Amino acid sequence: MATATATATASRLAVPAPRPSPAAPGRRRPAALSPAPVGRPRALSAASRGRVVCPAAPASASPSTSDAGQDRLQKVPISNIRNFSIIAHIDHGKSTLADKLLELTGTVQKRDMKEQFLDNMDLERERGITIKLQAARMRYVMNNEPYCLNLIDTPGHVDFSYEVSRSLAACEGALLVVDASQGVEAQTLANVYLALENNLEIIPVLNKIDLPGAEPDRVAQEIEEIIGMDCSNAIRCSAKEGIGITEILDAIVTKIPPPQDTAKSPLRALIFDSYYDPYRGVIVYFRVVDGRIKKGDKICFMASGKEFVADEIGVLSPKQMQVNELYAGEVGYLSASIRSVADARVGDTITHYSKRAERALPGYSEATPMVFCGLFPIDADQFEELREALEKLQLNDAALKFEPESSSAMGFGFRCGFLGLLHMEIVQERLEREYNLNLIITAPSVVYHVNLADDETVECSNPSLLPEPGKRRSIEEPYVKIEMLTPKEYIGPIMELGQERRGEFKEMNFITENRASVVYELPLAEMVGDFFDQLKSRSKGYASMEYSLIGYRESNLVKLDIQINGDPVEALSTIVHRDKAYSVGRALTQKLKELIPRQMFRVPIQACIGAKVIASEALSAIRKDVLSKCYGGDISRKKKLLKKQAEGKKRMKAIGRVDVPQEAFMAVLKLEKEVL
């Protein structure tokens, strides 16, 4: 028995190892390419080492990354180009679907794949939302015919609707993604209307059908009833599980029309996005509408009139890949050593210098800021750095507006305009992370129209610049029409919220048996605080909202000033409705009392409307015990010491100055956002 065991062991040890590859002497071949010993399956050999090796796939079945990249760069006829976008409400699965499309078409190798692949900012990954539109070129073969698919992924939050409108202008079709468990929500409707304005072909997609609570039939009926779109052939998919992705790609090819064949016309290309690279200057993303552009061409930006040489052109797949030529219908990027961020603006038209187009493309309508606030560097030496950072960020975020301003409390800074509160938070975080700036943000405000006594009307977005009461006749504030979609059981709390915010109820419609649409008209100033948070809180996260500016209305507004030791603090001034002035003033003075350090003299903290004080708190003085050295004696001695101390404190109060710490400013500004 022992002899037999020894013989078996010797036979196992006698199996020859694979020889080195003749092409690379001394190097062992990869396991997937080395030949298995004759008459012995590789699985047995691997099992003896404690692991299982799958048989290698044929080399033609999985091309290398470089081969896949070259495939995507191959030119196809214009009739085989499809430009499309993905639109949806926030958190309905746009980014997950984009990931699966990139993976299935081989645009991104599986080993390089990660969630939210196109969301390349850390901020996007942390919050789980898309902030910037992103483009990617894919190659898809259908019926042995290669197609070039240009995807532009879009954000879903209402504050980034300007990004959506820019991406839709560069497409011929759109995938409308709707969560099969959530159904149609507010931003779903808003994005559909944007797509219809651009005359896009819309393909409805019902996502997340793998969830236990998914109701695709009900959601399809909702889409038909609310939007009026035929959903009999709506694609049902699960981007997470990879169900229905092939059907989506087939629908993109068959239903979305190709771009017009205008390659022989003079060059016209629309800039839909750009960013600043510290080494290459401004990098422009564009869609070629007419003509062709080649590497080395001398080009001209029609709006700015600047001329450059196209040093590098290429496509986004999704990383930048250089090509020699792009023609009508294609989407790509351009680098031309553009040093100034003002020379290449979003919406401008690129044409050839020698053979210019007769007229520029329509471009984009200017974004109208809805919310304003002040941005001030904590360190005054960072003012110029803040200016440069805002200019570079504006290149990447065309909806951002800013102008210089100064404050006696904060120093020099900028008055910035945003599309909403989330937009404001994102810009602040990007400035602090990407440009290493330490910032203070004042309370958000809106633009008021002030009718003066001489029949002139001026705009005012900064409370400190509001004309005196004697010079103004009335103040008008912006109103918005807000539509809230909610399950029927939360209608009561949501209507209560609308009434609390000075809202005017307009209508309520049941769009389905269990979902209702509640429409209010309310001041924009009431919405820029914590309205969205309150909406989600009162509906347990189920309600959604969409709003649009409807005009200005006259209101009983007043300027609320904060005075500390008799000196007004401009940075803490705000414009409020007269009915809310007392509650806001009381909250601010109480908070400041907690935050401002005590002084050697008594410090009054007052909230005022003009000369009238409506709320007041006081910091008691730090007292020195001047009677400690008096062990006895006449009372007149003690009175003399106390009188001398009182005179000193009175003199100190007259010349003393109270410095409000930065922590107090930030805490009070945060409080203003909550109480306004």
Secondary structure, DSSP 8 states (H G I E B T S, - for coil): -HHHHHHHHHHHHTS------TTSTT----TTTS---TTS-HHHHHHHTT--------GGGS--HHHHHHHHHS---GGGEEEEEEEESTTSSHHHHHHHHHHHTTSS-GGG--TTTT--SHHHHHHT---S-EEEEEEEEETTEEEEEEEEE---SGGGHHHHHHHHTT-SEEEEEEETTT-S-HHHHHHHHHHHHTT-EEEEEEE-TTSTT--HHHHHHHHHHHT----TT-EE-BTTTTBTHHHHHHHHHHHS------TTS--EEEEEEEEEETTTEEEEEEEEEESEEETT-EEEETTT--EEE--EEEEESSSEEEESEEETT-EEEEE-----TTSS-TT-EEEESSS--SS-----------EEEEEEESSGGGHHHHHHHHHHHHHH-TT-EEEEEEETTTEEEEEEEESSHHHHHHHHHHHHHHS---EEE---B--EEEEETTS-EEEE-SGGG---TTTEEEEEEEEEEEEEEEEGGGHHHHHHHHHHTT-EEEEEEESSSSEEEEEEEEEHHHHSSSHHHHHHHHTTT--EEEEEEEEEEEE-EEEEEEEETTEE-GGG-EEEEGGGHHHHHHHHHHHHHHHS---SS-EEEEEEETTEEEEEEEE------TTTT--SS-HHHHHHHHHHHHHHHHHHHHH------HHHHHHHHHHHHHH-
